[in-house]
Amino acid sequence: MASGILSVHVMISIVIPVYNEAENISELYSRITSAAEKWGDDYEVVVVDDGSSDSSLQQLEMIHRKAPRWKVLSFSRNFGHQAAVSAGIFYSRGDVVALMDADLQDPPEELPRFLDKWREGYHVVYAIRTKRKEGLLKRACYKLFYRLLRRLASIDIPVDAGDFCVLDRSVVEVLKAMPERTRFVRGLRSWAGFRQVGVTYERAPRHAGAPKYTFSKLVRLAVTGMLLFSSVPLKVSAWGGLCLCALSMLSILGMAGWALLDIRIFGMRPRDATGWTSIVSLIMLMSGLQLMALGVIGQYLARIFDEVLGRRPWIIA
C-alpha cells in the first residue's frame, strides 16, 4: 500500500466541511454509515462546521452523542470552504483521508473505488467529474477555469477535478506542514507530487438546499488558484506594458516625421490634427491598462500581506 501498511485493516478518516447544510445532515449520516458497513475498515468522520447559522451544528452534536466516531469541529465564524477542508485534514488521524462535501454531490458509495486505487500504491486518488448537474453558465465557467488554470499554472493540475479525493497519510503530513494560510487544496495536493491517479464519476445533484458556493465565491476561488500557482498574470502585464511602450515610441517617431515633412495624410496636415478626440480615447485606454496591471500586482501583494500577518487560518470555537 501507499503508506507502507502491511495489514488489510486500516483507519479511514472522512473529512467533511459543513456550512448551513441542515437539510442534508441526516441523509449524509445515513449514507456514510450504510456505505461504511461494506468497507470492512475502521473509520472516523471529521466534520468541520464552518460557522453555520442554521441547525447544522446542533444536528452534528446529536450524531456525535450516538456515534462517537463522528467528530465535530466548530469554527468561531465562517472562515471559508478551503479553511474548513484544511482544518479537517489537520485533525484527521486515519492512515488514509477522504475529502468530500456535505451536499452528497460526492457519493460516499464511490469511496471503495478510491480506496482500491490507494491500495494499489497511489498516494492521491482524485475524482474527475464526467457530468455536472449545474446550469449551462456555471458548467461553462467551471470548464473554462480548469483549462485556463492548467495552462497557466506552473504545476500539472488535472482538469475537472475538485476536492473529492483520497489522500495517503504521507501526503496529509506534507499538507499539514505547509505554512501558508491562503489555501487551495486541489492545487496543494498537485504541488505535493507523489503517485497520483484520477477516477471518473458522475457527480450527483445536490440532495437538498441551495448551493453555498455562490458565483462570486467561485470567482474568488478561481482567482486564488490562479494567483497561488501561476505568475503568468504578472508576465502578461509586463509584456503588455512593453508592447505598449514600443507602440508609443513608434507613434512618437511617426508623428515627429509627419510634422517635419508637413505632408497631407488622409486629407490632413499636422496643423489640422490638434484637438483630436481620439487622444482622449487613447489616454483612457492607457489609464485602464495601467490600472489593470496595478490591480494584478495588488492581488499578489494582498496575498503576501495576508501571509506576513500570520493570522491563524481558522479558530476552533
C-alpha positions in Angstrom: 0.0 0.0 0.0 1.0 3.6 -0.5 1.6 4.3 3.2 3.6 1.1 3.8 0.8 -0.5 5.9 1.1 -4.3 5.6 -2.3 -5.2 7.2 -5.5 -5.1 5.3 -7.2 -3.4 8.2 -6.7 0.4 8.0 -8.1 3.5 9.6 -10.1 5.8 7.3 -10.8 9.5 8.1 -13.6 11.2 6.2 -13.3 15.0 6.2 -16.5 16.9 5.5 -16.8 20.7 5.6 -20.3 21.9 6.5 -21.9 25.3 6.1 -25.6 25.6 6.6 -26.4 22.1 5.4 -29.1 21.2 7.9 -31.3 19.7 5.2 -28.5 17.2 4.3 -27.1 16.2 7.7 -29.4 13.3 8.4 -29.1 11.8 4.9 -25.3 12.3 5.0 -25.1 10.3 8.2 -27.4 7.6 6.9 -25.5 7.1 3.7 -22.0 7.2 5.1 -23.0 4.7 7.9 -24.6 2.4 5.3 -21.6 2.7 2.9 -19.1 2.1 5.7 -20.6 -1.3 6.5 -19.1 -2.5 3.2 -15.6 -1.2 3.7 -14.5 -3.6 6.4 -12.2 -1.0 7.9 -12.3 1.2 11.0 -13.2 4.8 10.2 -13.8 8.3 11.7 -15.8 11.2 10.3 -14.3 14.6 10.9 -17.0 17.2 10.3 -16.0 20.9 10.3 -18.8 23.3 10.9 -17.8 26.5 9.1 -19.8 28.9 11.3 -23.2 27.7 10.2 -26.2 29.8 11.2 -28.8 27.1 10.9 -29.2 23.9 12.9 -26.3 22.0 11.3 -24.1 22.2 14.4 -26.9 21.0 16.7 -27.6 18.0 14.5 -24.0 17.1 14.3 -23.7 17.2 18.1 -26.6 14.9 18.4 -25.0 12.5 15.9 -21.7 12.6 17.9 -23.5 11.6 21.1 -24.9 8.5 19.5 -22.0 7.8 17.1 -18.7 8.9 18.8 -16.7 8.1 15.7 -18.3 11.3 14.2 -16.1 14.1 15.4 -17.2 17.7 15.2 -15.1 20.8 14.9 -16.9 24.1 15.2 -15.4 27.3 13.8 -15.9 30.6 15.7 -17.1 32.1 12.4 -17.3 31.4 8.7 -13.7 31.1 7.5 -14.4 29.5 4.1 -14.6 26.1 2.5 -10.8 25.7 1.9 -10.1 26.6 5.5 -12.6 24.0 6.7 -11.1 21.3 4.5 -7.6 22.2 5.7 -8.7 22.0 9.4 -10.3 18.6 8.8 -7.1 17.4 7.2 -5.1 18.8 10.2 -7.1 17.0 12.8 -7.7 13.7 11.0 -6.0 10.6 12.3 -6.5 8.0 9.6 -4.0 6.1 7.5 -5.9 7.4 4.6 -8.0 10.6 4.5 -11.0 11.1 2.2 -12.3 14.6 1.4 -16.0 15.1 0.4 -18.7 17.7 0.6 -21.8 17.5 2.7 -24.3 18.1 -0.1 -24.0 14.5 -1.3 -22.8 15.5 -4.7 -19.8 13.4 -3.9 -21.4 10.0 -3.2 -19.9 8.1 -0.3 -20.7 4.9 -2.1 -17.9 5.7 -4.6 -15.2 5.7 -1.9 -14.4 1.9 -2.2 -13.2 2.6 -5.8 -10.8 5.3 -4.5 -9.6 3.1 -1.7 -8.9 0.2 -4.1 -6.6 2.6 -6.1 -4.9 3.7 -2.9 -4.3 0.0 -2.0 -2.7 -0.4 -5.5 0.0 2.1 -4.3 -1.3 5.5 -5.3 -0.8 8.3 -2.7 -3.5 10.6 -4.2 -6.7 9.4 -5.8 -8.8 12.3 -7.1 -12.2 12.4 -8.6 -12.7 13.5 -12.2 -16.3 14.8 -12.9 -17.7 13.4 -16.1 -21.1 15.2 -15.8 -22.3 18.1 -13.8 -25.9 18.9 -12.8 -25.4 22.7 -12.6 -26.8 25.2 -15.1 -25.2 25.8 -18.5 -23.4 29.1 -17.5 -21.8 27.5 -14.3 -20.7 24.4 -16.3 -19.1 26.6 -18.9 -17.4 28.7 -16.2 -16.1 25.6 -14.5 -14.8 24.2 -17.8 -13.1 27.5 -18.7 -11.5 27.8 -15.2 -10.0 24.3 -15.1 -8.5 24.5 -18.6 -7.2 28.0 -18.0 -5.6 27.1 -14.7 -4.0 24.0 -16.3 -2.4 26.2 -19.0 -1.3 29.0 -16.7 -0.2 27.0 -13.6 3.5 26.2 -13.0 2.4 22.6 -12.0 0.2 20.0 -13.6 -3.3 20.4 -12.1 -5.8 18.0 -13.6 -8.9 19.4 -15.2 -12.5 18.7 -13.8 -11.0 17.5 -10.5 -12.4 19.1 -7.3 -11.7 18.5 -3.7 -13.3 15.0 -3.6 -10.3 12.7 -3.2 -8.4 10.2 -1.1 -5.0 11.1 0.4 -2.4 8.8 1.9 -1.1 9.8 5.3 2.3 10.7 3.9 0.6 13.4 1.7 -1.5 14.6 4.6 1.6 15.2 6.6 3.0 17.3 3.8 -0.2 19.3 3.5 -0.2 19.9 7.3 3.4 21.1 7.2 2.7 23.8 4.5 2.7 27.2 6.3 0.5 29.3 4.0 -2.8 30.4 5.4 -4.4 31.0 1.9 -5.3 27.5 0.9 -6.3 26.0 -2.5 -6.3 22.3 -1.6 -6.6 20.8 -5.0 -3.6 22.8 -6.1 -1.6 22.0 -3.0 -2.1 18.2 -3.4 -0.9 18.5 -7.0 2.1 20.5 -5.9 3.0 17.9 -3.3 3.6 15.3 -6.0 3.7 11.6 -5.1 1.9 9.0 -7.2 -1.5 10.4 -8.3 -4.3 9.0 -10.4 -7.8 10.2 -11.3 -11.1 8.2 -11.0 -14.0 9.2 -13.1 -17.5 9.5 -11.7 -20.8 11.2 -12.5 -21.4 14.0 -10.0 -24.9 13.8 -8.4 -27.2 16.9 -8.0 -27.5 18.4 -4.5 -29.6 16.3 -2.2 -31.3 19.3 -0.7 -30.8 23.0 -0.1 -29.2 25.8 -2.1 -25.5 25.7 -3.3 -23.3 27.5 -0.8 -20.6 28.3 -3.4 -22.2 31.3 -5.0 -20.9 32.6 -8.3 -18.9 35.4 -6.5 -17.3 32.8 -4.2 -16.4 30.6 -7.2 -14.8 33.6 -8.9 -12.7 34.4 -5.7 -11.7 30.7 -5.5 -10.6 30.8 -9.2 -8.6 34.0 -8.7 -6.9 32.5 -5.6 -6.0 29.4 -7.6 -4.5 31.4 -10.4 -2.5 33.7 -8.1 -1.2 30.9 -5.9 0.1 28.7 -8.7 0.9 31.0 -11.6 2.9 34.1 -12.2 1.5 34.4 -15.7 -0.8 37.4 -14.9 2.3 39.4 -13.9 4.2 38.4 -17.0 1.2 39.3 -19.2 1.1 42.8 -17.5 4.9 43.2 -18.0 4.8 42.2 -21.7 1.7 44.2 -22.3 3.4 47.3 -20.9 6.5 46.6 -23.0 4.4 46.3 -26.2 2.5 49.4 -25.5 5.8 51.3 -24.8 7.1 50.1 -28.2 3.9 51.2 -30.0 4.1 54.6 -28.2 7.7 55.1 -29.4 6.7 54.2 -33.0 3.8 56.6 -32.7 6.0 59.4 -31.5 8.5 58.9 -34.2 5.7 58.7 -36.8 4.1 62.0 -35.5 7.5 63.7 -35.5 8.2 62.6 -39.0 4.8 63.8 -40.2 5.3 67.2 -38.6 8.8 67.6 -40.2 7.6 66.6 -43.6 4.4 68.5 -43.3 2.7 66.2 -45.8 -1.0 65.5 -46.1 -2.2 62.1 -44.8 -5.9 61.1 -45.1 -6.6 64.6 -46.2 -5.0 66.2 -43.1 -1.8 68.1 -42.3 -0.1 68.1 -38.9 -1.6 71.6 -38.1 -5.1 70.2 -38.7 -4.6 67.3 -36.2 -4.8 69.3 -33.0 -7.6 68.5 -30.6 -8.3 65.0 -31.8 -11.0 63.5 -29.6 -9.2 60.1 -30.2 -6.4 61.4 -28.0 -8.9 61.2 -25.1 -9.8 57.6 -26.0 -6.1 56.7 -26.1 -5.5 58.2 -22.7 -8.4 56.3 -21.3 -7.2 53.1 -22.8 -3.7 53.6 -21.4 -5.1 54.6 -18.0 -7.3 51.5 -18.0 -4.4 49.2 -18.8 -2.2 50.8 -16.1 -4.9 50.3 -13.5 -5.5 46.7 -14.6 -1.7 46.0 -14.3 -1.7 47.7 -10.8 -4.7 45.6 -9.9 -2.9 42.4 -10.8 0.1 43.4 -8.8 -2.2 44.5 -5.9 -3.8 41.0 -5.8 -0.4 39.4 -5.3 0.6 42.0 -2.7 -2.7 41.3 -0.8 -1.8 37.6 -0.6 1.7 38.5 0.6 0.2 40.8 3.2 -2.1 38.1 4.5 0.8 35.7 4.8 3.1 38.2 6.5 0.4 39.0 9.1 0.5 35.3 10.1 -3.0 35.1 11.5 -4.5 31.7 12.1 -6.4 30.4 9.1 -9.2 29.2 11.4 -10.3 29.4 15.0 -12.0 26.4 16.8 -14.8 27.6 19.0 
